[in-house]
């Protein structure tokens, strides 16, 4: 996986845990999940707009 081994991943997790603490990490992940969901919804909205745009131009 991109040249990152198990030891590197464990080190990164340990550093994140030290910086943010155990109580803050679930809040960060929740915010990250909401951001990803919002991004996907926006992308789906753009796809729907482009599909309806193509249909409208084809009818004319």
ABEGO torsion letter per residue (X at the ends): XGGBBAAAAAAAAAAAAAAAEAAAAAAAAAAAAAAAAAAAAAAAAAAAAAAAAAAAAAAX
